[in-house]
Amino acid sequence: MTTQSADEIPFMQRVYDRIWVLAILAFAFFLFVYVIWGAIDVFSVPLG
């Protein structure tokens, strides 16, 4: 059986191992995307 130290574990694997960090990142990503999508949609409507 081999053990890996924290330096050998890839960054994304450490993120995937922490479910709450992954959930917060996913929520922030979707919130950010929808805000940008909404802003683009609002500003693309012609005036008048």
ModelCIF file with pLDDT and N, C-alpha, C, O atoms, coordinates in Angstrom:
data_MODEL
#
_entry.id   MODEL 
#
_entity.id                         1 
_entity.type                       polymer 
_entity.pdbx_number_of_molecules   1 
#
_entity_poly.entity_id                      1 
_entity_poly.type                           'polypeptide(L)' 
_entity_poly.nstd_linkage                   no 
_entity_poly.nstd_monomer                   no 
_entity_poly.pdbx_seq_one_letter_code       MTTQSADEIPFMQRVYDRIWVLAILAFAFFLFVYVIWGAIDVFSVPLG 
_entity_poly.pdbx_seq_one_letter_code_can   MTTQSADEIPFMQRVYDRIWVLAILAFAFFLFVYVIWGAIDVFSVPLG 
_entity_poly.pdbx_strand_id                 A 
#
loop_
_entity_poly_seq.entity_id 
_entity_poly_seq.num 
_entity_poly_seq.mon_id 
_entity_poly_seq.hetero 
1 1  MET n 
1 2  THR n 
1 3  THR n 
1 4  GLN n 
1 5  SER n 
1 6  ALA n 
1 7  ASP n 
1 8  GLU n 
1 9  ILE n 
1 10 PRO n 
1 11 PHE n 
1 12 MET n 
1 13 GLN n 
1 14 ARG n 
1 15 VAL n 
1 16 TYR n 
1 17 ASP n 
1 18 ARG n 
1 19 ILE n 
1 20 TRP n 
1 21 VAL n 
1 22 LEU n 
1 23 ALA n 
1 24 ILE n 
1 25 LEU n 
1 26 ALA n 
1 27 PHE n 
1 28 ALA n 
1 29 PHE n 
1 30 PHE n 
1 31 LEU n 
1 32 PHE n 
1 33 VAL n 
1 34 TYR n 
1 35 VAL n 
1 36 ILE n 
1 37 TRP n 
1 38 GLY n 
1 39 ALA n 
1 40 ILE n 
1 41 ASP n 
1 42 VAL n 
1 43 PHE n 
1 44 SER n 
1 45 VAL n 
1 46 PRO n 
1 47 LEU n 
1 48 GLY n 
#
_struct_asym.id          A 
_struct_asym.entity_id   1 
#
loop_
_ma_qa_metric.id 
_ma_qa_metric.mode 
_ma_qa_metric.name 
_ma_qa_metric.software_group_id 
_ma_qa_metric.type 
1 global pLDDT . pLDDT 
2 local  pLDDT . pLDDT 
#
_ma_qa_metric_global.metric_id      1 
_ma_qa_metric_global.metric_value   87.85 
_ma_qa_metric_global.model_id       1 
_ma_qa_metric_global.ordinal_id     1 
#
loop_
_ma_qa_metric_local.label_asym_id 
_ma_qa_metric_local.label_comp_id 
_ma_qa_metric_local.label_seq_id 
_ma_qa_metric_local.metric_id 
_ma_qa_metric_local.metric_value 
_ma_qa_metric_local.model_id 
_ma_qa_metric_local.ordinal_id 
A MET 1  2 59.00 1 1  
A THR 2  2 62.00 1 2  
A THR 3  2 63.00 1 3  
A GLN 4  2 65.00 1 4  
A SER 5  2 69.00 1 5  
A ALA 6  2 62.00 1 6  
A ASP 7  2 73.00 1 7  
A GLU 8  2 90.00 1 8  
A ILE 9  2 91.00 1 9  
A PRO 10 2 92.00 1 10 
A PHE 11 2 88.00 1 11 
A MET 12 2 87.00 1 12 
A GLN 13 2 90.00 1 13 
A ARG 14 2 88.00 1 14 
A VAL 15 2 84.00 1 15 
A TYR 16 2 87.00 1 16 
A ASP 17 2 91.00 1 17 
A ARG 18 2 93.00 1 18 
A ILE 19 2 93.00 1 19 
A TRP 20 2 94.00 1 20 
A VAL 21 2 92.00 1 21 
A LEU 22 2 91.00 1 22 
A ALA 23 2 93.00 1 23 
A ILE 24 2 94.00 1 24 
A LEU 25 2 92.00 1 25 
A ALA 26 2 93.00 1 26 
A PHE 27 2 94.00 1 27 
A ALA 28 2 95.00 1 28 
A PHE 29 2 95.00 1 29 
A PHE 30 2 94.00 1 30 
A LEU 31 2 93.00 1 31 
A PHE 32 2 93.00 1 32 
A VAL 33 2 95.00 1 33 
A TYR 34 2 95.00 1 34 
A VAL 35 2 95.00 1 35 
A ILE 36 2 94.00 1 36 
A TRP 37 2 93.00 1 37 
A GLY 38 2 94.00 1 38 
A ALA 39 2 94.00 1 39 
A ILE 40 2 94.00 1 40 
A ASP 41 2 94.00 1 41 
A VAL 42 2 94.00 1 42 
A PHE 43 2 94.00 1 43 
A SER 44 2 95.00 1 44 
A VAL 45 2 93.00 1 45 
A PRO 46 2 90.00 1 46 
A LEU 47 2 85.00 1 47 
A GLY 48 2 78.00 1 48 
#
loop_
_atom_site.group_PDB 
_atom_site.id 
_atom_site.type_symbol 
_atom_site.label_atom_id 
_atom_site.label_alt_id 
_atom_site.label_comp_id 
_atom_site.label_asym_id 
_atom_site.label_entity_id 
_atom_site.label_seq_id 
_atom_site.pdbx_PDB_ins_code 
_atom_site.Cartn_x 
_atom_site.Cartn_y 
_atom_site.Cartn_z 
_atom_site.occupancy 
_atom_site.B_iso_or_equiv 
_atom_site.pdbx_formal_charge 
_atom_site.auth_seq_id 
_atom_site.auth_comp_id 
_atom_site.auth_asym_id 
_atom_site.auth_atom_id 
_atom_site.pdbx_PDB_model_num 
ATOM 1   N N  . MET A 1 1  ? 0.846   -1.172 0.000   1.00 59.00 ? 1  MET A N  1 
ATOM 2   C CA . MET A 1 1  ? 0.000   0.000  0.000   1.00 59.00 ? 1  MET A CA 1 
ATOM 3   C C  . MET A 1 1  ? 0.887   1.229  0.000   1.00 59.00 ? 1  MET A C  1 
ATOM 4   O O  . MET A 1 1  ? 1.832   1.331  0.783   1.00 59.00 ? 1  MET A O  1 
ATOM 5   N N  . THR A 1 2  ? 0.570   2.167  -0.894  1.00 62.00 ? 2  THR A N  1 
ATOM 6   C CA . THR A 1 2  ? 1.355   3.391  -0.987  1.00 62.00 ? 2  THR A CA 1 
ATOM 7   C C  . THR A 1 2  ? 0.538   4.551  -0.453  1.00 62.00 ? 2  THR A C  1 
ATOM 8   O O  . THR A 1 2  ? -0.686  4.592  -0.574  1.00 62.00 ? 2  THR A O  1 
ATOM 9   N N  . THR A 1 3  ? 1.242   5.475  0.130   1.00 63.00 ? 3  THR A N  1 
ATOM 10  C CA . THR A 1 3  ? 0.598   6.708  0.596   1.00 63.00 ? 3  THR A CA 1 
ATOM 11  C C  . THR A 1 3  ? 1.200   7.870  -0.158  1.00 63.00 ? 3  THR A C  1 
ATOM 12  O O  . THR A 1 3  ? 2.392   7.880  -0.467  1.00 63.00 ? 3  THR A O  1 
ATOM 13  N N  . GLN A 1 4  ? 0.353   8.863  -0.455  1.00 65.00 ? 4  GLN A N  1 
ATOM 14  C CA . GLN A 1 4  ? 0.819   10.039 -1.162  1.00 65.00 ? 4  GLN A CA 1 
ATOM 15  C C  . GLN A 1 4  ? 0.807   11.217 -0.203  1.00 65.00 ? 4  GLN A C  1 
ATOM 16  O O  . GLN A 1 4  ? -0.116  11.364 0.598   1.00 65.00 ? 4  GLN A O  1 
ATOM 17  N N  . SER A 1 5  ? 1.808   12.034 -0.284  1.00 69.00 ? 5  SER A N  1 
ATOM 18  C CA . SER A 1 5  ? 1.815   13.241 0.531   1.00 69.00 ? 5  SER A CA 1 
ATOM 19  C C  . SER A 1 5  ? 0.981   14.305 -0.171  1.00 69.00 ? 5  SER A C  1 
ATOM 20  O O  . SER A 1 5  ? 0.578   14.132 -1.321  1.00 69.00 ? 5  SER A O  1 
ATOM 21  N N  . ALA A 1 6  ? 0.726   15.403 0.527   1.00 62.00 ? 6  ALA A N  1 
ATOM 22  C CA . ALA A 1 6  ? -0.113  16.477 -0.026  1.00 62.00 ? 6  ALA A CA 1 
ATOM 23  C C  . ALA A 1 6  ? 0.520   17.099 -1.256  1.00 62.00 ? 6  ALA A C  1 
ATOM 24  O O  . ALA A 1 6  ? -0.190  17.630 -2.111  1.00 62.00 ? 6  ALA A O  1 
ATOM 25  N N  . ASP A 1 7  ? 1.844   17.045 -1.365  1.00 73.00 ? 7  ASP A N  1 
ATOM 26  C CA . ASP A 1 7  ? 2.518   17.623 -2.528  1.00 73.00 ? 7  ASP A CA 1 
ATOM 27  C C  . ASP A 1 7  ? 2.310   16.784 -3.782  1.00 73.00 ? 7  ASP A C  1 
ATOM 28  O O  . ASP A 1 7  ? 2.353   17.327 -4.885  1.00 73.00 ? 7  ASP A O  1 
ATOM 29  N N  . GLU A 1 8  ? 2.089   15.487 -3.652  1.00 90.00 ? 8  GLU A N  1 
ATOM 30  C CA . GLU A 1 8  ? 1.949   14.611 -4.807  1.00 90.00 ? 8  GLU A CA 1 
ATOM 31  C C  . GLU A 1 8  ? 0.523   14.564 -5.337  1.00 90.00 ? 8  GLU A C  1 
ATOM 32  O O  . GLU A 1 8  ? 0.301   14.169 -6.482  1.00 90.00 ? 8  GLU A O  1 
ATOM 33  N N  . ILE A 1 9  ? -0.448  14.963 -4.517  1.00 91.00 ? 9  ILE A N  1 
ATOM 34  C CA . ILE A 1 9  ? -1.847  14.927 -4.938  1.00 91.00 ? 9  ILE A CA 1 
ATOM 35  C C  . ILE A 1 9  ? -2.137  16.163 -5.787  1.00 91.00 ? 9  ILE A C  1 
ATOM 36  O O  . ILE A 1 9  ? -1.890  17.284 -5.343  1.00 91.00 ? 9  ILE A O  1 
ATOM 37  N N  . PRO A 1 10 ? -2.657  15.976 -7.000  1.00 92.00 ? 10 PRO A N  1 
ATOM 38  C CA . PRO A 1 10 ? -2.936  17.133 -7.859  1.00 92.00 ? 10 PRO A CA 1 
ATOM 39  C C  . PRO A 1 10 ? -3.966  18.064 -7.217  1.00 92.00 ? 10 PRO A C  1 
ATOM 40  O O  . PRO A 1 10 ? -4.784  17.639 -6.401  1.00 92.00 ? 10 PRO A O  1 
ATOM 41  N N  . PHE A 1 11 ? -3.910  19.339 -7.603  1.00 88.00 ? 11 PHE A N  1 
ATOM 42  C CA . PHE A 1 11 ? -4.781  20.359 -7.018  1.00 88.00 ? 11 PHE A CA 1 
ATOM 43  C C  . PHE A 1 11 ? -6.252  20.017 -7.216  1.00 88.00 ? 11 PHE A C  1 
ATOM 44  O O  . PHE A 1 11 ? -7.035  20.096 -6.269  1.00 88.00 ? 11 PHE A O  1 
ATOM 45  N N  . MET A 1 12 ? -6.640  19.638 -8.432  1.00 87.00 ? 12 MET A N  1 
ATOM 46  C CA . MET A 1 12 ? -8.049  19.350 -8.697  1.00 87.00 ? 12 MET A CA 1 
ATOM 47  C C  . MET A 1 12 ? -8.534  18.140 -7.915  1.00 87.00 ? 12 MET A C  1 
ATOM 48  O O  . MET A 1 12 ? -9.698  18.080 -7.521  1.00 87.00 ? 12 MET A O  1 
ATOM 49  N N  . GLN A 1 13 ? -7.641  17.165 -7.685  1.00 90.00 ? 13 GLN A N  1 
ATOM 50  C CA . GLN A 1 13 ? -8.037  16.013 -6.878  1.00 90.00 ? 13 GLN A CA 1 
ATOM 51  C C  . GLN A 1 13 ? -8.319  16.431 -5.444  1.00 90.00 ? 13 GLN A C  1 
ATOM 52  O O  . GLN A 1 13 ? -9.239  15.907 -4.816  1.00 90.00 ? 13 GLN A O  1 
ATOM 53  N N  . ARG A 1 14 ? -7.533  17.375 -4.915  1.00 88.00 ? 14 ARG A N  1 
ATOM 54  C CA . ARG A 1 14 ? -7.785  17.879 -3.561  1.00 88.00 ? 14 ARG A CA 1 
ATOM 55  C C  . ARG A 1 14 ? -9.105  18.632 -3.505  1.00 88.00 ? 14 ARG A C  1 
ATOM 56  O O  . ARG A 1 14 ? -9.813  18.560 -2.501  1.00 88.00 ? 14 ARG A O  1 
ATOM 57  N N  . VAL A 1 15 ? -9.451  19.366 -4.585  1.00 84.00 ? 15 VAL A N  1 
ATOM 58  C CA . VAL A 1 15 ? -10.747 20.070 -4.631  1.00 84.00 ? 15 VAL A CA 1 
ATOM 59  C C  . VAL A 1 15 ? -11.885 19.056 -4.690  1.00 84.00 ? 15 VAL A C  1 
ATOM 60  O O  . VAL A 1 15 ? -12.886 19.209 -3.990  1.00 84.00 ? 15 VAL A O  1 
ATOM 61  N N  . TYR A 1 16 ? -11.741 18.024 -5.519  1.00 87.00 ? 16 TYR A N  1 
ATOM 62  C CA . TYR A 1 16 ? -12.791 17.011 -5.644  1.00 87.00 ? 16 TYR A CA 1 
ATOM 63  C C  . TYR A 1 16 ? -12.993 16.244 -4.346  1.00 87.00 ? 16 TYR A C  1 
ATOM 64  O O  . TYR A 1 16 ? -14.098 15.776 -4.069  1.00 87.00 ? 16 TYR A O  1 
ATOM 65  N N  . ASP A 1 17 ? -11.951 16.110 -3.559  1.00 91.00 ? 17 ASP A N  1 
ATOM 66  C CA . ASP A 1 17 ? -12.071 15.394 -2.296  1.00 91.00 ? 17 ASP A CA 1 
ATOM 67  C C  . ASP A 1 17 ? -12.823 16.189 -1.235  1.00 91.00 ? 17 ASP A C  1 
ATOM 68  O O  . ASP A 1 17 ? -13.333 15.613 -0.274  1.00 91.00 ? 17 ASP A O  1 
ATOM 69  N N  . ARG A 1 18 ? -12.896 17.506 -1.403  1.00 93.00 ? 18 ARG A N  1 
ATOM 70  C CA . ARG A 1 18 ? -13.628 18.349 -0.437  1.00 93.00 ? 18 ARG A CA 1 
ATOM 71  C C  . ARG A 1 18 ? -14.959 18.727 -1.069  1.00 93.00 ? 18 ARG A C  1 
ATOM 72  O O  . ARG A 1 18 ? -15.020 19.644 -1.888  1.00 93.00 ? 18 ARG A O  1 
ATOM 73  N N  . ILE A 1 19 ? -16.015 18.035 -0.700  1.00 93.00 ? 19 ILE A N  1 
ATOM 74  C CA . ILE A 1 19 ? -17.307 18.170 -1.363  1.00 93.00 ? 19 ILE A CA 1 
ATOM 75  C C  . ILE A 1 19 ? -17.909 19.553 -1.159  1.00 93.00 ? 19 ILE A C  1 
ATOM 76  O O  . ILE A 1 19 ? -18.571 20.056 -2.067  1.00 93.00 ? 19 ILE A O  1 
ATOM 77  N N  . TRP A 1 20 ? -17.710 20.189 -0.013  1.00 94.00 ? 20 TRP A N  1 
ATOM 78  C CA . TRP A 1 20 ? -18.303 21.512 0.228   1.00 94.00 ? 20 TRP A CA 1 
ATOM 79  C C  . TRP A 1 20 ? -17.585 22.595 -0.550  1.00 94.00 ? 20 TRP A C  1 
ATOM 80  O O  . TRP A 1 20 ? -18.214 23.551 -1.003  1.00 94.00 ? 20 TRP A O  1 
ATOM 81  N N  . VAL A 1 21 ? -16.286 22.461 -0.711  1.00 92.00 ? 21 VAL A N  1 
ATOM 82  C CA . VAL A 1 21 ? -15.546 23.424 -1.538  1.00 92.00 ? 21 VAL A CA 1 
ATOM 83  C C  . VAL A 1 21 ? -16.002 23.287 -2.987  1.00 92.00 ? 21 VAL A C  1 
ATOM 84  O O  . VAL A 1 21 ? -16.184 24.287 -3.682  1.00 92.00 ? 21 VAL A O  1 
ATOM 85  N N  . LEU A 1 22 ? -16.185 22.058 -3.437  1.00 91.00 ? 22 LEU A N  1 
ATOM 86  C CA . LEU A 1 22 ? -16.662 21.827 -4.799  1.00 91.00 ? 22 LEU A CA 1 
ATOM 87  C C  . LEU A 1 22 ? -18.068 22.384 -4.980  1.00 91.00 ? 22 LEU A C  1 
ATOM 88  O O  . LEU A 1 22 ? -18.366 22.973 -6.019  1.00 91.00 ? 22 LEU A O  1 
ATOM 89  N N  . ALA A 1 23 ? -18.943 22.208 -3.985  1.00 93.00 ? 23 ALA A N  1 
ATOM 90  C CA . ALA A 1 23 ? -20.303 22.738 -4.080  1.00 93.00 ? 23 ALA A CA 1 
ATOM 91  C C  . ALA A 1 23 ? -20.303 24.259 -4.107  1.00 93.00 ? 23 ALA A C  1 
ATOM 92  O O  . ALA A 1 23 ? -21.054 24.864 -4.873  1.00 93.00 ? 23 ALA A O  1 
ATOM 93  N N  . ILE A 1 24 ? -19.473 24.882 -3.282  1.00 94.00 ? 24 ILE A N  1 
ATOM 94  C CA . ILE A 1 24 ? -19.401 26.346 -3.262  1.00 94.00 ? 24 ILE A CA 1 
ATOM 95  C C  . ILE A 1 24 ? -18.839 26.869 -4.575  1.00 94.00 ? 24 ILE A C  1 
ATOM 96  O O  . ILE A 1 24 ? -19.337 27.866 -5.097  1.00 94.00 ? 24 ILE A O  1 
ATOM 97  N N  . LEU A 1 25 ? -17.818 26.225 -5.122  1.00 92.00 ? 25 LEU A N  1 
ATOM 98  C CA . LEU A 1 25 ? -17.261 26.634 -6.410  1.00 92.00 ? 25 LEU A CA 1 
ATOM 99  C C  . LEU A 1 25 ? -18.295 26.485 -7.525  1.00 92.00 ? 25 LEU A C  1 
ATOM 100 O O  . LEU A 1 25 ? -18.394 27.357 -8.389  1.00 92.00 ? 25 LEU A O  1 
ATOM 101 N N  . ALA A 1 26 ? -19.056 25.407 -7.520  1.00 93.00 ? 26 ALA A N  1 
ATOM 102 C CA . ALA A 1 26 ? -20.078 25.200 -8.539  1.00 93.00 ? 26 ALA A CA 1 
ATOM 103 C C  . ALA A 1 26 ? -21.171 26.253 -8.431  1.00 93.00 ? 26 ALA A C  1 
ATOM 104 O O  . ALA A 1 26 ? -21.609 26.803 -9.442  1.00 93.00 ? 26 ALA A O  1 
ATOM 105 N N  . PHE A 1 27 ? -21.611 26.536 -7.210  1.00 94.00 ? 27 PHE A N  1 
ATOM 106 C CA . PHE A 1 27 ? -22.645 27.551 -7.009  1.00 94.00 ? 27 PHE A CA 1 
ATOM 107 C C  . PHE A 1 27 ? -22.141 28.918 -7.447  1.00 94.00 ? 27 PHE A C  1 
ATOM 108 O O  . PHE A 1 27 ? -22.870 29.652 -8.114  1.00 94.00 ? 27 PHE A O  1 
ATOM 109 N N  . ALA A 1 28 ? -20.925 29.273 -7.093  1.00 95.00 ? 28 ALA A N  1 
ATOM 110 C CA . ALA A 1 28 ? -20.363 30.562 -7.488  1.00 95.00 ? 28 ALA A CA 1 
ATOM 111 C C  . ALA A 1 28 ? -20.204 30.653 -8.994  1.00 95.00 ? 28 ALA A C  1 
ATOM 112 O O  . ALA A 1 28 ? -20.447 31.709 -9.577  1.00 95.00 ? 28 ALA A O  1 
ATOM 113 N N  . PHE A 1 29 ? -19.803 29.569 -9.630  1.00 95.00 ? 29 PHE A N  1 
ATOM 114 C CA . PHE A 1 29 ? -19.635 29.570 -11.079 1.00 95.00 ? 29 PHE A CA 1 
ATOM 115 C C  . PHE A 1 29 ? -20.976 29.803 -11.775 1.00 95.00 ? 29 PHE A C  1 
ATOM 116 O O  . PHE A 1 29 ? -21.070 30.640 -12.672 1.00 95.00 ? 29 PHE A O  1 
ATOM 117 N N  . PHE A 1 30 ? -22.008 29.071 -11.370 1.00 94.00 ? 30 PHE A N  1 
ATOM 118 C CA . PHE A 1 30 ? -23.309 29.229 -12.016 1.00 94.00 ? 30 PHE A CA 1 
ATOM 119 C C  . PHE A 1 30 ? -23.912 30.596 -11.722 1.00 94.00 ? 30 PHE A C  1 
ATOM 120 O O  . PHE A 1 30 ? -24.537 31.192 -12.599 1.00 94.00 ? 30 PHE A O  1 
ATOM 121 N N  . LEU A 1 31 ? -23.739 31.103 -10.510 1.00 93.00 ? 31 LEU A N  1 
ATOM 122 C CA . LEU A 1 31 ? -24.221 32.437 -10.181 1.00 93.00 ? 31 LEU A CA 1 
ATOM 123 C C  . LEU A 1 31 ? -23.521 33.476 -11.047 1.00 93.00 ? 31 LEU A C  1 
ATOM 124 O O  . LEU A 1 31 ? -24.173 34.370 -11.585 1.00 93.00 ? 31 LEU A O  1 
ATOM 125 N N  . PHE A 1 32 ? -22.218 33.370 -11.187 1.00 93.00 ? 32 PHE A N  1 
ATOM 126 C CA . PHE A 1 32 ? -21.437 34.306 -11.994 1.00 93.00 ? 32 PHE A CA 1 
ATOM 127 C C  . PHE A 1 32 ? -21.860 34.236 -13.457 1.00 93.00 ? 32 PHE A C  1 
ATOM 128 O O  . PHE A 1 32 ? -22.025 35.274 -14.098 1.00 93.00 ? 32 PHE A O  1 
ATOM 129 N N  . VAL A 1 33 ? -22.037 33.035 -13.994 1.00 95.00 ? 33 VAL A N  1 
ATOM 130 C CA . VAL A 1 33 ? -22.418 32.858 -15.400 1.00 95.00 ? 33 VAL A CA 1 
ATOM 131 C C  . VAL A 1 33 ? -23.805 33.435 -15.650 1.00 95.00 ? 33 VAL A C  1 
ATOM 132 O O  . VAL A 1 33 ? -24.013 34.118 -16.653 1.00 95.00 ? 33 VAL A O  1 
ATOM 133 N N  . TYR A 1 34 ? -24.755 33.173 -14.760 1.00 95.00 ? 34 TYR A N  1 
ATOM 134 C CA . TYR A 1 34 ? -26.117 33.673 -14.965 1.00 95.00 ? 34 TYR A CA 1 
ATOM 135 C C  . TYR A 1 34 ? -26.176 35.186 -14.839 1.00 95.00 ? 34 TYR A C  1 
ATOM 136 O O  . TYR A 1 34 ? -26.963 35.820 -15.541 1.00 95.00 ? 34 TYR A O  1 
ATOM 137 N N  . VAL A 1 35 ? -25.376 35.785 -13.973 1.00 95.00 ? 35 VAL A N  1 
ATOM 138 C CA . VAL A 1 35 ? -25.345 37.244 -13.849 1.00 95.00 ? 35 VAL A CA 1 
ATOM 139 C C  . VAL A 1 35 ? -24.808 37.848 -15.136 1.00 95.00 ? 35 VAL A C  1 
ATOM 140 O O  . VAL A 1 35 ? -25.371 38.817 -15.645 1.00 95.00 ? 35 VAL A O  1 
ATOM 141 N N  . ILE A 1 36 ? -23.727 37.291 -15.668 1.00 94.00 ? 36 ILE A N  1 
ATOM 142 C CA . ILE A 1 36 ? -23.168 37.811 -16.916 1.00 94.00 ? 36 ILE A CA 1 
ATOM 143 C C  . ILE A 1 36 ? -24.145 37.595 -18.065 1.00 94.00 ? 36 ILE A C  1 
ATOM 144 O O  . ILE A 1 36 ? -24.342 38.496 -18.880 1.00 94.00 ? 36 ILE A O  1 
ATOM 145 N N  . TRP A 1 37 ? -24.752 36.431 -18.141 1.00 93.00 ? 37 TRP A N  1 
ATOM 146 C CA . TRP A 1 37 ? -25.729 36.131 -19.197 1.00 93.00 ? 37 TRP A CA 1 
ATOM 147 C C  . TRP A 1 37 ? -26.919 37.087 -19.098 1.00 93.00 ? 37 TRP A C  1 
ATOM 148 O O  . TRP A 1 37 ? -27.395 37.581 -20.120 1.00 93.00 ? 37 TRP A O  1 
ATOM 149 N N  . GLY A 1 38 ? -27.398 37.349 -17.903 1.00 94.00 ? 38 GLY A N  1 
ATOM 150 C CA . GLY A 1 38 ? -28.508 38.272 -17.714 1.00 94.00 ? 38 GLY A CA 1 
ATOM 151 C C  . GLY A 1 38 ? -28.141 39.687 -18.095 1.00 94.00 ? 38 GLY A C  1 
ATOM 152 O O  . GLY A 1 38 ? -28.947 40.390 -18.705 1.00 94.00 ? 38 GLY A O  1 
ATOM 153 N N  . ALA A 1 39 ? -26.933 40.126 -17.745 1.00 94.00 ? 39 ALA A N  1 
ATOM 154 C CA . ALA A 1 39 ? -26.488 41.474 -18.101 1.00 94.00 ? 39 ALA A CA 1 
ATOM 155 C C  . ALA A 1 39 ? -26.373 41.615 -19.606 1.00 94.00 ? 39 ALA A C  1 
ATOM 156 O O  . ALA A 1 39 ? -26.776 42.638 -20.160 1.00 94.00 ? 39 ALA A O  1 
ATOM 157 N N  . ILE A 1 40 ? -25.836 40.615 -20.275 1.00 94.00 ? 40 ILE A N  1 
ATOM 158 C CA . ILE A 1 40 ? -25.726 40.661 -21.735 1.00 94.00 ? 40 ILE A CA 1 
ATOM 159 C C  . ILE A 1 40 ? -27.116 40.703 -22.355 1.00 94.00 ? 40 ILE A C  1 
ATOM 160 O O  . ILE A 1 40 ? -27.349 41.447 -23.308 1.00 94.00 ? 40 ILE A O  1 
ATOM 161 N N  . ASP A 1 41 ? -28.033 39.918 -21.828 1.00 94.00 ? 41 ASP A N  1 
ATOM 162 C CA . ASP A 1 41 ? -29.394 39.888 -22.358 1.00 94.00 ? 41 ASP A CA 1 
ATOM 163 C C  . ASP A 1 41 ? -30.105 41.222 -22.145 1.00 94.00 ? 41 ASP A C  1 
ATOM 164 O O  . ASP A 1 41 ? -30.804 41.693 -23.042 1.00 94.00 ? 41 ASP A O  1 
ATOM 165 N N  . VAL A 1 42 ? -29.941 41.830 -20.989 1.00 94.00 ? 42 VAL A N  1 
ATOM 166 C CA . VAL A 1 42 ? -30.589 43.113 -20.703 1.00 94.00 ? 42 VAL A CA 1 
ATOM 167 C C  . VAL A 1 42 ? -30.014 44.208 -21.595 1.00 94.00 ? 42 VAL A C  1 
ATOM 168 O O  . VAL A 1 42 ? -30.763 45.018 -22.141 1.00 94.00 ? 42 VAL A O  1 
ATOM 169 N N  . PHE A 1 43 ? -28.704 44.237 -21.745 1.00 94.00 ? 43 PHE A N  1 
ATOM 170 C CA . PHE A 1 43 ? -28.088 45.301 -22.534 1.00 94.00 ? 43 PHE A CA 1 
ATOM 171 C C  . PHE A 1 43 ? -28.210 45.083 -24.037 1.00 94.00 ? 43 PHE A C  1 
ATOM 172 O O  . PHE A 1 43 ? -27.915 45.993 -24.811 1.00 94.00 ? 43 PHE A O  1 
ATOM 173 N N  . SER A 1 44 ? -28.640 43.895 -24.470 1.00 95.00 ? 44 SER A N  1 
ATOM 174 C CA . SER A 1 44 ? -28.807 43.652 -25.903 1.00 95.00 ? 44 SER A CA 1 
ATOM 175 C C  . SER A 1 44 ? -30.182 44.070 -26.403 1.00 95.00 ? 44 SER A C  1 
ATOM 176 O O  . SER A 1 44 ? -30.428 44.054 -27.609 1.00 95.00 ? 44 SER A O  1 
ATOM 177 N N  . VAL A 1 45 ? -31.087 44.447 -25.495 1.00 93.00 ? 45 VAL A N  1 
ATOM 178 C CA . VAL A 1 45 ? -32.418 44.896 -25.903 1.00 93.00 ? 45 VAL A CA 1 
ATOM 179 C C  . VAL A 1 45 ? -32.304 46.321 -26.437 1.00 93.00 ? 45 VAL A C  1 
ATOM 180 O O  . VAL A 1 45 ? -31.767 47.193 -25.754 1.00 93.00 ? 45 VAL A O  1 
ATOM 181 N N  . PRO A 1 46 ? -32.803 46.569 -27.653 1.00 90.00 ? 46 PRO A N  1 
ATOM 182 C CA . PRO A 1 46 ? -32.701 47.927 -28.195 1.00 90.00 ? 46 PRO A CA 1 
ATOM 183 C C  . PRO A 1 46 ? -33.595 48.901 -27.420 1.00 90.00 ? 46 PRO A C  1 
ATOM 184 O O  . PRO A 1 46 ? -34.664 48.534 -26.932 1.00 90.00 ? 46 PRO A O  1 
ATOM 185 N N  . LEU A 1 47 ? -33.136 50.136 -27.323 1.00 85.00 ? 47 LEU A N  1 
ATOM 186 C CA . LEU A 1 47 ? -33.888 51.158 -26.607 1.00 85.00 ? 47 LEU A CA 1 
ATOM 187 C C  . LEU A 1 47 ? -35.019 51.684 -27.478 1.00 85.00 ? 47 LEU A C  1 
ATOM 188 O O  . LEU A 1 47 ? -34.888 51.756 -28.700 1.00 85.00 ? 47 LEU A O  1 
ATOM 189 N N  . GLY A 1 48 ? -36.107 52.044 -26.861 1.00 78.00 ? 48 GLY A N  1 
ATOM 190 C CA . GLY A 1 48 ? -37.200 52.758 -27.497 1.00 78.00 ? 48 GLY A CA 1 
ATOM 191 C C  . GLY A 1 48 ? -38.033 51.948 -28.339 1.00 78.00 ? 48 GLY A C  1 
ATOM 192 O O  . GLY A 1 48 ? -38.990 52.450 -28.928 1.00 78.00 ? 48 GLY A O  1 
#
